């Protein structure tokens, strides 16, 4: 059974929530290291689109 994580942005708790490098800074500065964030798919897309 997949462990449920909580999205840092919207607070949803689901098995689809993932820990990943920050999509915003990764898009702007692809060659640098990025802080890990825990986001659901819609929030990850929104964070990427902000860049």
Secondary structure, DSSP 4 states (H G I P E B T S, - for coil): -PPPEE-TTT--EETT-EEEE-HHHHHH-TTS---EEEE-HHHHHHHHHH-
